Amino acid sequence: MGREFSHIARRCERAVVTAYRDLRRGGTGDLEAFQACTTLYRIHHPEAPLTEARRLVAEWIDHHVVRRDRGPTPGCECN
């Protein structure tokens, strides 16, 4: 994990953002990377409906990757 992720406190959020960035750097397409990250989230939270998982993953990717915002995000409260 690089320094760029140190500001993300929640484990699930950090795992999703790290996986998305790594997949994209490795040449995986946007939709495939998004789907993989949604699956990753649901492995940790099987109780979460697919629509909730997609919403959270999309918010996290938009927040941390697209907008490069370092502030907190709503969503998963895992530590």
Phi and psi in radians as a Rosetta constraint file:
Dihedral C 1 N 2 CA 2 C 2 CIRCULARHARMONIC -1.518 0.35
Dihedral N 2 CA 2 C 2 N 3 CIRCULARHARMONIC 2.987 0.35
Dihedral C 2 N 3 CA 3 C 3 CIRCULARHARMONIC -1.042 0.35
Dihedral N 3 CA 3 C 3 N 4 CIRCULARHARMONIC -0.521 0.35
Dihedral C 3 N 4 CA 4 C 4 CIRCULARHARMONIC -1.095 0.35
Dihedral N 4 CA 4 C 4 N 5 CIRCULARHARMONIC -0.291 0.35
Dihedral C 4 N 5 CA 5 C 5 CIRCULARHARMONIC -1.804 0.35
Dihedral N 5 CA 5 C 5 N 6 CIRCULARHARMONIC -0.036 0.35
Dihedral C 5 N 6 CA 6 C 6 CIRCULARHARMONIC -1.108 0.35
Dihedral N 6 CA 6 C 6 N 7 CIRCULARHARMONIC -0.371 0.35
Dihedral C 6 N 7 CA 7 C 7 CIRCULARHARMONIC -1.413 0.35
Dihedral N 7 CA 7 C 7 N 8 CIRCULARHARMONIC -0.165 0.35
Dihedral C 7 N 8 CA 8 C 8 CIRCULARHARMONIC -1.609 0.35
Dihedral N 8 CA 8 C 8 N 9 CIRCULARHARMONIC 1.934 0.35
Dihedral C 8 N 9 CA 9 C 9 CIRCULARHARMONIC -1.456 0.35
Dihedral N 9 CA 9 C 9 N 10 CIRCULARHARMONIC -0.558 0.35
Dihedral C 9 N 10 CA 10 C 10 CIRCULARHARMONIC -1.430 0.35
Dihedral N 10 CA 10 C 10 N 11 CIRCULARHARMONIC 2.312 0.35
Dihedral C 10 N 11 CA 11 C 11 CIRCULARHARMONIC -1.051 0.35
Dihedral N 11 CA 11 C 11 N 12 CIRCULARHARMONIC -0.816 0.35
Dihedral C 11 N 12 CA 12 C 12 CIRCULARHARMONIC -1.119 0.35
Dihedral N 12 CA 12 C 12 N 13 CIRCULARHARMONIC -0.762 0.35
Dihedral C 12 N 13 CA 13 C 13 CIRCULARHARMONIC -1.091 0.35
Dihedral N 13 CA 13 C 13 N 14 CIRCULARHARMONIC -0.791 0.35
Dihedral C 13 N 14 CA 14 C 14 CIRCULARHARMONIC -1.106 0.35
Dihedral N 14 CA 14 C 14 N 15 CIRCULARHARMONIC -0.741 0.35
Dihedral C 14 N 15 CA 15 C 15 CIRCULARHARMONIC -1.101 0.35
Dihedral N 15 CA 15 C 15 N 16 CIRCULARHARMONIC -0.743 0.35
Dihedral C 15 N 16 CA 16 C 16 CIRCULARHARMONIC -1.140 0.35
Dihedral N 16 CA 16 C 16 N 17 CIRCULARHARMONIC -0.840 0.35
Dihedral C 16 N 17 CA 17 C 17 CIRCULARHARMONIC -1.136 0.35
Dihedral N 17 CA 17 C 17 N 18 CIRCULARHARMONIC -0.726 0.35
Dihedral C 17 N 18 CA 18 C 18 CIRCULARHARMONIC -1.086 0.35
Dihedral N 18 CA 18 C 18 N 19 CIRCULARHARMONIC -0.825 0.35
Dihedral C 18 N 19 CA 19 C 19 CIRCULARHARMONIC -1.083 0.35
Dihedral N 19 CA 19 C 19 N 20 CIRCULARHARMONIC -0.764 0.35
Dihedral C 19 N 20 CA 20 C 20 CIRCULARHARMONIC -1.056 0.35
Dihedral N 20 CA 20 C 20 N 21 CIRCULARHARMONIC -0.856 0.35
Dihedral C 20 N 21 CA 21 C 21 CIRCULARHARMONIC -1.088 0.35
Dihedral N 21 CA 21 C 21 N 22 CIRCULARHARMONIC -0.757 0.35
Dihedral C 21 N 22 CA 22 C 22 CIRCULARHARMONIC -1.120 0.35
Dihedral N 22 CA 22 C 22 N 23 CIRCULARHARMONIC -0.740 0.35
Dihedral C 22 N 23 CA 23 C 23 CIRCULARHARMONIC -1.109 0.35
Dihedral N 23 CA 23 C 23 N 24 CIRCULARHARMONIC -0.773 0.35
Dihedral C 23 N 24 CA 24 C 24 CIRCULARHARMONIC -1.131 0.35
Dihedral N 24 CA 24 C 24 N 25 CIRCULARHARMONIC -0.727 0.35
Dihedral C 24 N 25 CA 25 C 25 CIRCULARHARMONIC -1.091 0.35
Dihedral N 25 CA 25 C 25 N 26 CIRCULARHARMONIC -0.539 0.35
Dihedral C 25 N 26 CA 26 C 26 CIRCULARHARMONIC -1.443 0.35
Dihedral N 26 CA 26 C 26 N 27 CIRCULARHARMONIC 0.000 0.35
Dihedral C 26 N 27 CA 27 C 27 CIRCULARHARMONIC 1.763 0.35
Dihedral N 27 CA 27 C 27 N 28 CIRCULARHARMONIC 0.038 0.35
Dihedral C 27 N 28 CA 28 C 28 CIRCULARHARMONIC -1.248 0.35
Dihedral N 28 CA 28 C 28 N 29 CIRCULARHARMONIC 2.436 0.35
Dihedral C 28 N 29 CA 29 C 29 CIRCULARHARMONIC -1.162 0.35
Dihedral N 29 CA 29 C 29 N 30 CIRCULARHARMONIC 2.812 0.35
Dihedral C 29 N 30 CA 30 C 30 CIRCULARHARMONIC -1.020 0.35
Dihedral N 30 CA 30 C 30 N 31 CIRCULARHARMONIC -0.881 0.35
Dihedral C 30 N 31 CA 31 C 31 CIRCULARHARMONIC -1.131 0.35
Dihedral N 31 CA 31 C 31 N 32 CIRCULARHARMONIC -0.727 0.35
Dihedral C 31 N 32 CA 32 C 32 CIRCULARHARMONIC -1.101 0.35
Dihedral N 32 CA 32 C 32 N 33 CIRCULARHARMONIC -0.737 0.35
Dihedral C 32 N 33 CA 33 C 33 CIRCULARHARMONIC -1.131 0.35
Dihedral N 33 CA 33 C 33 N 34 CIRCULARHARMONIC -0.726 0.35
Dihedral C 33 N 34 CA 34 C 34 CIRCULARHARMONIC -1.068 0.35
Dihedral N 34 CA 34 C 34 N 35 CIRCULARHARMONIC -0.803 0.35
Dihedral C 34 N 35 CA 35 C 35 CIRCULARHARMONIC -1.107 0.35
Dihedral N 35 CA 35 C 35 N 36 CIRCULARHARMONIC -0.708 0.35
Dihedral C 35 N 36 CA 36 C 36 CIRCULARHARMONIC -1.104 0.35
Dihedral N 36 CA 36 C 36 N 37 CIRCULARHARMONIC -0.709 0.35
Dihedral C 36 N 37 CA 37 C 37 CIRCULARHARMONIC -1.227 0.35
Dihedral N 37 CA 37 C 37 N 38 CIRCULARHARMONIC -0.595 0.35
Dihedral C 37 N 38 CA 38 C 38 CIRCULARHARMONIC -1.115 0.35
Dihedral N 38 CA 38 C 38 N 39 CIRCULARHARMONIC -0.739 0.35
Dihedral C 38 N 39 CA 39 C 39 CIRCULARHARMONIC -1.095 0.35
Dihedral N 39 CA 39 C 39 N 40 CIRCULARHARMONIC -0.761 0.35
Dihedral C 39 N 40 CA 40 C 40 CIRCULARHARMONIC -0.997 0.35
Dihedral N 40 CA 40 C 40 N 41 CIRCULARHARMONIC -0.807 0.35
Dihedral C 40 N 41 CA 41 C 41 CIRCULARHARMONIC -1.057 0.35
Dihedral N 41 CA 41 C 41 N 42 CIRCULARHARMONIC -0.761 0.35
Dihedral C 41 N 42 CA 42 C 42 CIRCULARHARMONIC -1.241 0.35
Dihedral N 42 CA 42 C 42 N 43 CIRCULARHARMONIC -0.394 0.35
Dihedral C 42 N 43 CA 43 C 43 CIRCULARHARMONIC -1.122 0.35
Dihedral N 43 CA 43 C 43 N 44 CIRCULARHARMONIC -0.712 0.35
Dihedral C 43 N 44 CA 44 C 44 CIRCULARHARMONIC -1.393 0.35
Dihedral N 44 CA 44 C 44 N 45 CIRCULARHARMONIC -0.435 0.35
Dihedral C 44 N 45 CA 45 C 45 CIRCULARHARMONIC -2.330 0.35
Dihedral N 45 CA 45 C 45 N 46 CIRCULARHARMONIC 1.241 0.35
Dihedral C 45 N 46 CA 46 C 46 CIRCULARHARMONIC -1.115 0.35
Dihedral N 46 CA 46 C 46 N 47 CIRCULARHARMONIC -0.334 0.35
Dihedral C 46 N 47 CA 47 C 47 CIRCULARHARMONIC -1.318 0.35
Dihedral N 47 CA 47 C 47 N 48 CIRCULARHARMONIC -0.277 0.35
Dihedral C 47 N 48 CA 48 C 48 CIRCULARHARMONIC -1.330 0.35
Dihedral N 48 CA 48 C 48 N 49 CIRCULARHARMONIC 2.283 0.35
Dihedral C 48 N 49 CA 49 C 49 CIRCULARHARMONIC -1.093 0.35
Dihedral N 49 CA 49 C 49 N 50 CIRCULARHARMONIC 2.644 0.35
Dihedral C 49 N 50 CA 50 C 50 CIRCULARHARMONIC -0.992 0.35
Dihedral N 50 CA 50 C 50 N 51 CIRCULARHARMONIC -0.703 0.35
Dihedral C 50 N 51 CA 51 C 51 CIRCULARHARMONIC -1.112 0.35
Dihedral N 51 CA 51 C 51 N 52 CIRCULARHARMONIC -0.678 0.35
Dihedral C 51 N 52 CA 52 C 52 CIRCULARHARMONIC -1.152 0.35
Dihedral N 52 CA 52 C 52 N 53 CIRCULARHARMONIC -0.767 0.35
Dihedral C 52 N 53 CA 53 C 53 CIRCULARHARMONIC -1.055 0.35
Dihedral N 53 CA 53 C 53 N 54 CIRCULARHARMONIC -0.790 0.35
Dihedral C 53 N 54 CA 54 C 54 CIRCULARHARMONIC -1.080 0.35
Dihedral N 54 CA 54 C 54 N 55 CIRCULARHARMONIC -0.731 0.35
Dihedral C 54 N 55 CA 55 C 55 CIRCULARHARMONIC -1.098 0.35
Dihedral N 55 CA 55 C 55 N 56 CIRCULARHARMONIC -0.832 0.35
Dihedral C 55 N 56 CA 56 C 56 CIRCULARHARMONIC -1.101 0.35
Dihedral N 56 CA 56 C 56 N 57 CIRCULARHARMONIC -0.810 0.35
Dihedral C 56 N 57 CA 57 C 57 CIRCULARHARMONIC -1.069 0.35
Dihedral N 57 CA 57 C 57 N 58 CIRCULARHARMONIC -0.765 0.35
Dihedral C 57 N 58 CA 58 C 58 CIRCULARHARMONIC -1.085 0.35
Dihedral N 58 CA 58 C 58 N 59 CIRCULARHARMONIC -0.753 0.35
Dihedral C 58 N 59 CA 59 C 59 CIRCULARHARMONIC -1.083 0.35
Dihedral N 59 CA 59 C 59 N 60 CIRCULARHARMONIC -0.781 0.35
Dihedral C 59 N 60 CA 60 C 60 CIRCULARHARMONIC -1.140 0.35
Dihedral N 60 CA 60 C 60 N 61 CIRCULARHARMONIC -0.746 0.35
Dihedral C 60 N 61 CA 61 C 61 CIRCULARHARMONIC -1.125 0.35
Dihedral N 61 CA 61 C 61 N 62 CIRCULARHARMONIC -0.787 0.35
Dihedral C 61 N 62 CA 62 C 62 CIRCULARHARMONIC -1.061 0.35
Dihedral N 62 CA 62 C 62 N 63 CIRCULARHARMONIC -0.812 0.35
Dihedral C 62 N 63 CA 63 C 63 CIRCULARHARMONIC -1.109 0.35
Dihedral N 63 CA 63 C 63 N 64 CIRCULARHARMONIC -0.942 0.35
Dihedral C 63 N 64 CA 64 C 64 CIRCULARHARMONIC -1.545 0.35
Dihedral N 64 CA 64 C 64 N 65 CIRCULARHARMONIC -0.582 0.35
Dihedral C 64 N 65 CA 65 C 65 CIRCULARHARMONIC -1.713 0.35
Dihedral N 65 CA 65 C 65 N 66 CIRCULARHARMONIC -0.900 0.35
Dihedral C 65 N 66 CA 66 C 66 CIRCULARHARMONIC -1.280 0.35
Dihedral N 66 CA 66 C 66 N 67 CIRCULARHARMONIC -0.952 0.35
Dihedral C 66 N 67 CA 67 C 67 CIRCULARHARMONIC -1.533 0.35
Dihedral N 67 CA 67 C 67 N 68 CIRCULARHARMONIC -0.248 0.35
Dihedral C 67 N 68 CA 68 C 68 CIRCULARHARMONIC 0.971 0.35
Dihedral N 68 CA 68 C 68 N 69 CIRCULARHARMONIC 0.623 0.35
Dihedral C 68 N 69 CA 69 C 69 CIRCULARHARMONIC -1.364 0.35
Dihedral N 69 CA 69 C 69 N 70 CIRCULARHARMONIC 2.422 0.35
Dihedral C 69 N 70 CA 70 C 70 CIRCULARHARMONIC -1.803 0.35
Dihedral N 70 CA 70 C 70 N 71 CIRCULARHARMONIC -0.058 0.35
Dihedral C 70 N 71 CA 71 C 71 CIRCULARHARMONIC -1.293 0.35
Dihedral N 71 CA 71 C 71 N 72 CIRCULARHARMONIC 3.015 0.35
Dihedral C 71 N 72 CA 72 C 72 CIRCULARHARMONIC -1.240 0.35
Dihedral N 72 CA 72 C 72 N 73 CIRCULARHARMONIC 2.767 0.35
Dihedral C 72 N 73 CA 73 C 73 CIRCULARHARMONIC -2.137 0.35
Dihedral N 73 CA 73 C 73 N 74 CIRCULARHARMONIC 2.694 0.35
Dihedral C 73 N 74 CA 74 C 74 CIRCULARHARMONIC -1.371 0.35
Dihedral N 74 CA 74 C 74 N 75 CIRCULARHARMONIC 2.820 0.35
Dihedral C 74 N 75 CA 75 C 75 CIRCULARHARMONIC 2.264 0.35
Dihedral N 75 CA 75 C 75 N 76 CIRCULARHARMONIC -2.446 0.35
Dihedral C 75 N 76 CA 76 C 76 CIRCULARHARMONIC -0.947 0.35
Dihedral N 76 CA 76 C 76 N 77 CIRCULARHARMONIC 2.232 0.35
Dihedral C 76 N 77 CA 77 C 77 CIRCULARHARMONIC -1.763 0.35
Dihedral N 77 CA 77 C 77 N 78 CIRCULARHARMONIC 0.373 0.35
Dihedral C 77 N 78 CA 78 C 78 CIRCULARHARMONIC -1.100 0.35
Dihedral N 78 CA 78 C 78 N 79 CIRCULARHARMONIC 2.578 0.35
